[in-house]
Amino acid sequence: MKQGEPRLLNAEREQRVLHLLRQNNVMSVNQLCQRLGVSPATIRRDLQAMHERKLLFRVRGGATLQDMNRKEPLFQDKQSLNSEAKSRIAEAALRLVGDKEKIYLDGGSTVLTLVRRLDQRQDLTVVTNSLIAAAELMNSPHRLILVGGEFRPLSRTLVGPLTASVIDSVHVDKAFMGTIGFTLEDGITTTDASEAFTKERAMRRANQVILLADSGKLGVPSFARSGRLEDIDILVTDRIDPELRDELTARGLEVVVAAETNPDKREIDHE
């Protein structure tokens, strides 16, 4: 709030908070204080009252409009969510794949969108725990290694301790990972502990870890941590709050924001 402006009433402040959260997915108490010109105690009191009325969800140090305990959608439903953003992310991620590389492909609809573009690369060795990715690649010329383990129907992946025997015996150039949630505090998070186990194991075996996450995942945590912030080398997304981007960059991550594309011009912005 600019100096000299009248102080906002409670109802007006709440509307401003909701408007800011719609724009940014998640905001910290300090960010809201700066934008609204009120004290941390006032913001915390407002957020708690709004949380109790189910207008928003409290997260550590701030708030979001999205429930961190929301149910994971069926895989076939995931594919139709944010499809344009996933396509842009996949195009940007494809530029990070070189011919003859050894790569790990995680489960998830954004990674699957990348899988469907790998015919533009030659002589890849692909390791994956995703049955859908394997089905897409089974007739390709690429070498395919499928990780064994317990079948998880919701994501159509193979997960859990049994995946370790294959994952621990390989080493890849790059691991392309998906996620349900991503925050500064918790890193990569997902809804299932067995899936989290396999994600963590795969990232340990890669020279470079590349997270593919649309902007709806940023700032929103989920149940089980599947990777620390320090485990990620590159984040590829469609849109990101400048403050979050700056913080990630300061912590050593490269952020790739997939630009709007048209048939004549395809580019990505590196931050």
CORSULQUI-V307963 format. One record per backbone hydrogen bond with DSSP energy under -0.5 kcal/mol. CO is the residue of the C=O (numbers start at 0). NH is the residue of the N-H. Records with the same first field share a line. If there is no record, write none. Layout:
CO = NH  NH
This chain:
1 = 4
8 = 12
9 = 13
10 = 14
11 = 15
12 = 16
13 = 17
14 = 18
15 = 19
16 = 20
17 = 21
18 = 22
19 = 23
20 = 24
23 = 25
24 = 64
26 = 62
27 = 31
28 = 32
29 = 33
30 = 34
31 = 35
32 = 36  37
38 = 42
39 = 43
40 = 44
41 = 45
42 = 46
43 = 47
44 = 48
45 = 49
46 = 50
47 = 51
48 = 52
49 = 54  55
50 = 53
56 = 63
58 = 61
60 = 28
61 = 58
62 = 26
63 = 56
66 = 69
73 = 76  77
74 = 78
76 = 79  80
77 = 80
79 = 82
81 = 85
82 = 86
83 = 87
84 = 88
85 = 89
86 = 90
87 = 91
88 = 92
89 = 93
90 = 94
92 = 95
93 = 96
95 = 97
97 = 100
100 = 102  124
101 = 172  173
102 = 126
103 = 105  175
104 = 128
107 = 111
108 = 112
109 = 113
110 = 114
111 = 115
113 = 116
114 = 117
116 = 119
117 = 120
121 = 99
123 = 125  142
124 = 102  126
125 = 144
126 = 104
127 = 146
128 = 130  157
129 = 133
130 = 134
131 = 135
132 = 136
133 = 137
136 = 139
142 = 125
144 = 127  146
149 = 158
150 = 152
151 = 154  155  156
153 = 74
155 = 130  131
156 = 151  158
158 = 149
159 = 162
160 = 163
161 = 164
162 = 165  166
163 = 167
165 = 168
166 = 169
171 = 206
172 = 207
173 = 103
174 = 176  209
175 = 105
176 = 211
180 = 188
181 = 218  219
182 = 186
186 = 182
187 = 225  226
188 = 179  180
189 = 223
191 = 195
192 = 196
193 = 159  197
194 = 198
195 = 199
196 = 200
197 = 201
198 = 202
199 = 203
200 = 204
201 = 204
202 = 205
204 = 171
207 = 174  209
208 = 210  232  233
209 = 176  211
210 = 212  235
213 = 216
214 = 217
216 = 181  219
218 = 220
219 = 181
223 = 189
226 = 187
227 = 230
228 = 231
232 = 253
233 = 210
234 = 236  255
235 = 212
236 = 257
240 = 244
241 = 245
242 = 246
243 = 247
244 = 248
245 = 249
246 = 250
247 = 252
248 = 251
253 = 234  255
254 = 256  270
255 = 236  257
256 = 268
261 = 264
264 = 261
266 = 258
267 = 269
268 = 256
